[in-house]
Amino acid sequence: MTATAASSTALPAVLTARALLLDMDGTLVNSDAVVERIWRRWAERHGLDGDAVMKVVHGRQGHASMALLLPDRPLEQNLADNARMLAEETADMDGVIEIPGASAFLASLRGLPHALVTSADVALSTARMNAAGLPLPELRVTAESVGASKPDPEGFLKGAAELGIDPAECVVFEDSGAGIAAGRAAGMRVVGVGPRAAAHGPDVVVRDLTQVRVEDAGEGLLRLHVGQA
């Protein structure tokens, strides 16, 4: 299945895959309230427009966002600032909830090939999944696992490799422009989740995870019914 950046496949749709690679923030977990609080404070400290900052930060590791927003600042300073931001985010779970349908969606994947691929680190991803009441997938690719942030495809390619699945046979679930670009660069099909996703050309877009149903089609094949409650 293919799509252009301007057009996604109409719902309902049926996709097949051998593995699913799942983003966390905005896809499984709604952490927007925390992200807004933390990053708007950061923007104010640096004299930047908060709305402009929020257009950049979703889906990326913090230091990668900082490199775009403060291009003249040394990498070492961005990394140190990122560590402080991660600590702030990990301590703030106020308003962190599951994306509708996430719990049932993850339950349907038990025993099927899937992985979490997130720009959060281990501590933050564990805290947010726990706060949302969601189980952590057995395989997780976190910030510590990669050398490059989304939109680089490294995380998704690593997830596919660890599952032993060809990238072309993986489907990515993502909400952000950076994440969708990463999935596409990895040669994977992308299901966009939520209102941010539609503008970035995923193969198909759903309101939330209540519109996705996964079934084991046998012989290592997964069948995804997308756009059906």
C-alpha positions as CSV (number, residue, x, y, z in Angstrom):
1,M,0.0,0.0,0.0
2,T,1.3,3.4,-0.9
3,A,0.3,7.0,-0.2
4,T,1.5,10.5,-1.0
5,A,2.3,13.2,1.6
6,A,-1.0,14.9,0.7
7,S,-3.3,11.9,0.6
8,S,-3.9,8.9,2.8
9,T,-5.9,5.8,2.0
10,A,-9.6,6.0,2.8
11,L,-11.1,4.1,5.7
12,P,-11.9,1.3,6.3
13,A,-8.7,-0.5,5.1
14,V,-7.1,-3.8,5.7
15,L,-3.3,-4.1,5.9
16,T,-1.1,-7.2,6.4
17,A,2.2,-7.3,8.2
18,R,4.5,-9.6,10.1
19,A,5.3,-7.2,12.9
20,L,4.1,-3.9,14.4
21,L,6.3,-1.1,15.6
22,L,4.7,1.3,18.0
23,D,5.6,4.8,19.0
24,M,4.5,5.8,22.5
25,D,3.8,9.5,23.1
26,G,0.7,10.5,21.1
27,T,0.2,6.9,19.9
28,L,-0.3,4.8,23.0
29,V,0.0,7.5,25.7
30,N,-1.5,11.0,25.7
31,S,1.3,13.0,27.4
32,D,0.5,16.3,25.6
33,A,-0.3,18.1,28.9
34,V,3.2,17.4,30.3
35,V,5.0,18.0,27.0
36,E,3.3,21.4,26.7
37,R,4.1,22.4,30.3
38,I,7.8,21.4,30.1
39,W,8.6,22.7,26.6
40,R,6.7,26.0,26.9
41,R,8.7,26.7,30.1
42,W,11.9,25.8,28.2
43,A,10.8,28.1,25.3
44,E,10.2,31.0,27.7
45,R,13.7,30.5,29.3
46,H,15.3,30.8,25.9
47,G,13.2,33.6,24.6
48,L,11.5,31.4,21.9
49,D,7.9,31.4,20.7
50,G,6.1,28.6,22.5
51,D,3.8,27.7,19.6
52,A,6.8,27.5,17.2
53,V,8.6,25.2,19.7
54,M,5.6,22.9,20.0
55,K,5.6,22.4,16.2
56,V,9.1,20.9,16.4
57,V,9.3,18.8,19.6
58,H,6.8,16.0,19.1
59,G,8.4,12.7,18.1
60,R,12.0,13.8,18.5
61,Q,14.5,13.3,21.3
62,G,14.9,16.5,23.3
63,H,18.5,17.3,22.2
64,A,17.5,16.9,18.5
65,S,14.7,19.4,19.0
66,M,17.1,21.8,20.7
67,A,19.6,21.4,17.9
68,L,16.9,22.6,15.4
69,L,15.6,25.4,17.7
70,L,19.0,26.7,18.9
71,P,21.3,25.7,16.0
72,D,24.3,27.7,17.3
73,R,24.4,26.0,20.7
74,P,27.0,23.3,21.3
75,L,25.9,19.7,21.3
76,E,27.3,19.1,24.8
77,Q,25.0,21.9,26.1
78,N,22.0,20.4,24.4
79,L,22.7,17.0,25.8
80,A,23.0,18.4,29.3
81,D,19.8,20.4,28.9
82,N,18.1,17.3,27.6
83,A,19.1,15.3,30.6
84,R,17.5,18.0,32.9
85,M,14.4,18.0,30.7
86,L,14.1,14.2,30.9
87,A,14.3,14.4,34.7
88,E,11.5,17.0,34.7
89,E,9.3,15.0,32.4
90,T,9.9,11.8,34.3
91,A,8.8,13.5,37.6
92,D,5.6,14.9,36.0
93,M,2.9,12.4,35.3
94,D,0.0,14.8,35.8
95,G,-2.5,14.3,33.0
96,V,-0.8,11.3,31.4
97,I,-3.5,8.9,30.2
98,E,-3.8,6.2,27.6
99,I,-4.9,7.0,24.1
100,P,-8.4,5.5,23.7
101,G,-8.2,1.9,22.8
102,A,-4.5,1.5,23.7
103,S,-5.1,-1.1,26.4
104,A,-7.2,-3.4,24.3
105,F,-4.9,-2.9,21.3
106,L,-1.8,-3.9,23.3
107,A,-3.8,-6.9,24.8
108,S,-4.6,-8.1,21.3
109,L,-0.8,-8.1,20.5
110,R,0.2,-10.6,23.2
111,G,2.2,-13.3,21.6
112,L,2.4,-11.5,18.3
113,P,5.6,-9.8,17.0
114,H,5.7,-6.1,18.1
115,A,8.0,-3.6,19.7
116,L,7.9,-0.2,21.3
117,V,10.0,2.3,19.4
118,T,10.1,5.6,21.3
119,S,12.2,8.8,21.5
120,A,11.8,8.6,25.3
121,D,14.5,7.0,27.5
122,V,13.9,3.9,29.6
123,A,12.9,5.8,32.7
124,L,10.5,8.1,31.0
125,S,8.9,5.5,28.8
126,T,8.4,3.2,31.8
127,A,6.9,6.0,33.9
128,R,4.5,7.1,31.2
129,M,3.3,3.6,30.3
130,N,2.8,2.8,34.0
131,A,1.0,6.1,34.6
132,A,-1.4,5.3,31.7
133,G,-1.9,1.8,33.0
134,L,-0.4,0.2,30.0
135,P,1.8,-2.9,29.8
136,L,5.3,-2.4,28.4
137,P,6.0,-4.5,25.3
138,E,8.8,-7.1,25.8
139,L,10.9,-5.5,23.1
140,R,11.6,-1.8,23.5
141,V,13.9,0.5,21.4
142,T,14.4,3.6,23.5
143,A,16.6,6.7,23.3
144,E,19.5,4.8,24.8
145,S,19.3,2.2,22.0
146,V,20.0,4.5,19.1
147,G,22.5,7.0,17.9
148,A,20.1,9.2,15.9
149,S,16.6,10.6,16.8
150,K,13.5,10.3,14.6
151,P,13.1,11.3,11.8
152,D,16.1,9.1,11.3
153,P,14.9,5.5,10.7
154,E,17.4,3.9,13.0
155,G,15.0,3.1,15.8
156,F,12.4,1.4,13.5
157,L,15.1,-0.5,11.6
158,K,16.6,-1.7,14.9
159,G,13.2,-2.8,16.1
160,A,12.6,-4.8,12.9
161,A,16.1,-6.4,13.1
162,E,15.6,-7.5,16.7
163,L,12.3,-9.0,15.8
164,G,13.9,-10.7,12.7
165,I,11.4,-9.2,10.3
166,D,12.1,-7.5,7.0
167,P,11.3,-3.7,7.3
168,A,9.0,-3.9,4.3
169,E,6.8,-6.4,6.3
170,C,6.5,-4.1,9.3
171,V,3.7,-1.5,10.0
172,V,4.5,1.5,12.1
173,F,2.0,3.3,14.4
174,E,2.9,7.0,14.8
175,D,1.4,10.4,15.6
176,S,4.1,12.9,14.7
177,G,5.7,14.2,11.6
178,A,9.2,13.1,12.7
179,G,8.0,9.6,13.5
180,I,6.0,9.2,10.3
181,A,9.0,10.4,8.3
182,A,11.2,7.8,10.2
183,G,8.8,5.0,9.4
184,R,8.7,5.9,5.7
185,A,12.5,6.2,5.6
186,A,12.7,2.7,7.0
187,G,10.6,1.4,4.1
188,M,7.6,0.6,6.3
189,R,4.0,1.4,6.0
190,V,2.6,3.8,8.6
191,V,-0.7,4.1,10.4
192,G,-1.1,7.7,11.6
193,V,-2.8,8.0,15.0
194,G,-4.7,11.2,16.0
195,P,-5.0,14.7,14.8
196,R,-1.3,15.5,14.3
197,A,-0.7,12.6,11.9
198,A,-3.0,13.5,9.0
199,A,-0.8,16.3,7.7
200,H,2.3,14.1,7.3
201,G,1.2,11.5,4.8
202,P,0.8,8.2,6.6
203,D,-0.7,5.4,4.6
204,V,-3.9,5.6,6.7
205,V,-5.1,7.7,9.6
206,V,-7.2,6.7,12.6
207,R,-8.8,8.9,15.2
208,D,-7.4,6.7,17.9
209,L,-6.7,3.0,18.6
210,T,-10.4,2.1,19.0
211,Q,-10.4,2.2,15.2
212,V,-7.8,-0.6,14.9
213,R,-8.3,-4.4,15.2
214,V,-5.5,-6.9,14.8
215,E,-6.0,-10.6,14.2
216,D,-3.5,-13.4,13.8
217,A,-4.0,-14.6,10.2
218,G,-1.7,-17.6,10.7
219,E,1.7,-18.5,9.2
220,G,3.3,-15.4,10.8
221,L,0.9,-13.0,9.2
222,L,-1.0,-10.3,11.0
223,R,-4.2,-8.7,9.5
224,L,-5.0,-5.2,10.5
225,H,-8.5,-3.9,10.2
226,V,-8.1,-0.1,10.3
227,G,-10.9,2.4,10.6
228,Q,-13.3,-0.1,12.2
229,A,-14.4,0.3,15.8
